[in-house]
Amino acid sequence: MNLKLKISCLILGVLCMSTLGAQTSNENQKPSSFYGISVQAYPAGIIATANLERYISENTSLLFRIGANFTDRQDFSSENDAEEGEGFGGGFGYRKHFPLKTGEVVAGINIDIWNLWIDWRDGVGTTNERSGRTYILVLQPWLEAGYFLPIKNTSAQIGLTLGFGREINVITNGDEVAQDWIASASLHYKFRL
């Protein structure tokens, strides 16, 4: 296993350990945890995650995510004619919750780390056509806002959030591939055990 992959696995392990450490509670707060899944769609791909949301006060929570990122950048890349790939990673977020009617508005800030392997092609259809595979470690800070509704007669909620952030290739092993601003929409399902 190369050093870059070891560093990536270490970072992911720290995120998982943070999840376990977030399980402590304070009797004066409204401690609860929600488990769930989400699908985050952005113009060049889809991110599927398993989530843990831990309330640290009545209207504040920490969000931990782990999952997979699938990308098909089509012609969005300024570096190559075509880029597709996939990988794994996770993230950490901080959310504020504001009750509104039967549900709640959420606003948050997140930071994700993704290990991605990108297959790229450049000069497609020309005599100078090139292709290759690049590994990238992507740091992705982003903001989110959305609305969650409780599902009647359950402890579950469903939500829709919109996000905006930036993809930053902090490690690149191979030829350059795209990094850019990113907008997304996420569908969430979360429940209490």
C-alpha positions as CSV (number, residue, x, y, z in Angstrom):
1,M,0.0,0.0,0.0
2,N,1.5,3.3,-1.0
3,L,1.9,6.3,1.4
4,K,-0.9,8.3,-0.1
5,L,-3.4,5.5,0.3
6,K,-2.2,4.9,3.9
7,I,-2.7,8.6,4.7
8,S,-6.2,8.5,3.1
9,C,-7.1,5.4,5.1
10,L,-5.8,7.1,8.3
11,I,-7.9,10.2,7.7
12,L,-11.0,8.0,7.1
13,G,-10.2,6.1,10.3
14,V,-10.0,9.3,12.3
15,L,-13.4,10.3,11.0
16,C,-14.9,6.9,12.1
17,M,-13.3,7.3,15.5
18,S,-14.8,10.8,15.8
19,T,-18.2,9.2,15.2
20,L,-17.7,6.8,18.1
21,G,-16.5,9.7,20.4
22,A,-19.5,11.7,19.5
23,Q,-21.8,9.2,21.4
24,T,-21.4,10.9,24.8
25,S,-24.4,12.9,26.2
26,N,-25.2,15.6,28.7
27,E,-28.4,15.2,30.8
28,N,-29.2,18.9,30.3
29,Q,-29.3,18.6,26.5
30,K,-31.6,16.8,24.1
31,P,-29.1,14.1,23.2
32,S,-30.1,11.8,20.4
33,S,-28.6,10.2,17.4
34,F,-30.1,9.7,14.0
35,Y,-28.8,7.0,11.6
36,G,-29.5,7.2,7.9
37,I,-28.6,7.3,4.3
38,S,-28.4,10.0,1.7
39,V,-27.9,10.4,-2.1
40,Q,-26.2,13.5,-3.2
41,A,-26.5,14.4,-6.9
42,Y,-24.2,16.9,-8.6
43,P,-23.8,17.8,-12.3
44,A,-20.9,15.4,-12.7
45,G,-21.9,12.5,-10.4
46,I,-23.6,10.9,-7.4
47,I,-22.4,10.4,-3.9
48,A,-24.1,7.7,-1.7
49,T,-23.5,7.7,2.0
50,A,-24.4,6.1,5.3
51,N,-24.8,8.8,8.0
52,L,-24.7,9.4,11.7
53,E,-26.2,12.7,13.0
54,R,-25.5,13.3,16.7
55,Y,-27.3,16.2,18.5
56,I,-25.0,18.1,20.8
57,S,-27.7,20.5,21.9
58,E,-31.4,21.0,21.2
59,N,-30.7,22.8,17.9
60,T,-27.2,21.8,16.9
61,S,-25.8,18.5,15.6
62,L,-22.7,16.9,14.2
63,L,-23.0,14.9,11.0
64,F,-20.6,12.1,10.1
65,R,-20.8,10.5,6.6
66,I,-19.0,7.6,4.9
67,G,-19.7,6.4,1.4
68,A,-18.9,6.2,-2.3
69,N,-18.5,8.8,-5.0
70,F,-19.2,8.1,-8.7
71,T,-18.3,10.7,-11.2
72,D,-18.8,11.1,-15.0
73,R,-17.5,14.6,-15.8
74,Q,-18.4,14.4,-19.5
75,D,-17.2,17.7,-21.0
76,F,-17.1,19.6,-17.7
77,S,-13.3,19.2,-17.3
78,S,-11.0,21.9,-18.5
79,E,-8.1,19.4,-18.3
80,N,-9.4,16.5,-20.5
81,D,-12.1,15.7,-23.0
82,A,-13.6,13.0,-20.8
83,E,-13.2,11.9,-17.1
84,E,-14.9,9.2,-15.2
85,G,-14.2,7.5,-12.0
86,E,-15.1,6.4,-8.5
87,G,-13.8,6.1,-5.0
88,F,-14.6,6.2,-1.3
89,G,-14.4,8.7,1.5
90,G,-16.4,10.5,4.1
91,G,-17.0,13.7,5.8
92,F,-17.8,15.7,8.9
93,G,-20.5,18.4,9.2
94,Y,-22.0,20.9,11.7
95,R,-25.7,21.7,11.4
96,K,-28.1,24.2,13.0
97,H,-31.8,23.3,13.2
98,F,-34.6,25.8,13.1
99,P,-38.2,24.5,13.7
100,L,-40.7,25.5,11.0
101,K,-44.2,24.3,11.0
102,T,-44.2,20.4,11.3
103,G,-40.5,20.1,10.2
104,E,-37.3,21.9,10.5
105,V,-34.9,24.0,8.4
106,V,-31.2,23.0,8.6
107,A,-28.2,25.0,7.7
108,G,-24.7,23.5,7.8
109,I,-21.1,23.5,6.9
110,N,-19.3,20.3,5.9
111,I,-15.9,19.0,4.8
112,D,-15.5,15.8,2.9
113,I,-12.4,13.8,1.8
114,W,-12.7,11.6,-1.2
115,N,-10.2,9.1,-2.6
116,L,-10.9,9.0,-6.4
117,W,-9.5,7.1,-9.3
118,I,-10.2,9.0,-12.5
119,D,-9.9,7.4,-16.0
120,W,-9.4,10.3,-18.5
121,R,-9.1,10.7,-22.2
122,D,-7.8,13.7,-24.1
123,G,-7.6,14.6,-27.8
124,V,-10.4,12.1,-28.5
125,G,-10.7,11.3,-32.3
126,T,-7.3,12.9,-33.1
127,T,-3.9,11.4,-33.8
128,N,-2.7,12.8,-30.5
129,E,-5.3,10.9,-28.4
130,R,-4.1,10.1,-24.9
131,S,-5.6,8.3,-22.0
132,G,-4.7,7.4,-18.5
133,R,-5.7,6.9,-14.9
134,T,-5.1,9.5,-12.1
135,Y,-5.5,9.0,-8.4
136,I,-6.7,12.1,-6.5
137,L,-7.3,12.9,-2.8
138,V,-10.1,15.5,-2.9
139,L,-10.8,17.9,-0.1
140,Q,-14.4,19.2,-0.5
141,P,-15.6,22.0,1.8
142,W,-19.3,22.9,1.2
143,L,-22.3,24.6,2.7
144,E,-25.8,23.2,2.8
145,A,-29.3,24.3,3.6
146,G,-32.6,22.4,3.4
147,Y,-35.8,21.1,5.0
148,F,-36.6,17.9,7.0
149,L,-40.1,16.5,7.6
150,P,-41.0,13.9,10.2
151,I,-42.6,10.7,8.8
152,K,-45.9,10.2,10.7
153,N,-46.0,7.6,13.5
154,T,-42.3,6.9,13.3
155,S,-39.0,8.4,14.6
156,A,-37.8,8.9,11.0
157,Q,-37.4,12.0,8.9
158,I,-37.0,12.7,5.2
159,G,-35.2,15.7,3.9
160,L,-33.9,17.6,0.9
161,T,-30.9,19.9,1.1
162,L,-29.0,22.0,-1.5
163,G,-25.2,22.4,-1.3
164,F,-22.5,24.6,-2.7
165,G,-18.8,24.1,-2.3
166,R,-15.4,23.5,-3.9
167,E,-13.5,20.4,-5.0
168,I,-9.8,20.8,-4.3
169,N,-7.3,18.1,-5.5
170,V,-4.8,18.1,-2.6
171,I,-2.9,15.0,-3.8
172,T,-2.6,14.1,-7.5
173,N,-0.8,11.0,-8.7
174,G,-0.9,11.1,-12.5
175,D,-1.9,13.7,-15.0
176,E,-4.0,16.7,-13.9
177,V,-7.8,16.2,-13.7
178,A,-10.6,18.7,-13.0
179,Q,-11.3,20.5,-9.8
180,D,-13.9,23.1,-9.6
181,W,-16.9,24.7,-7.8
182,I,-19.7,22.2,-7.1
183,A,-23.5,22.5,-6.5
184,S,-25.6,19.6,-5.4
185,A,-29.0,18.4,-4.2
186,S,-29.3,15.7,-1.5
187,L,-32.1,13.4,-0.5
188,H,-31.9,12.2,3.1
189,Y,-33.6,9.5,5.1
190,K,-32.8,9.3,8.8
191,F,-34.2,7.4,11.8
192,R,-33.7,7.0,15.5
193,L,-33.1,3.5,17.0
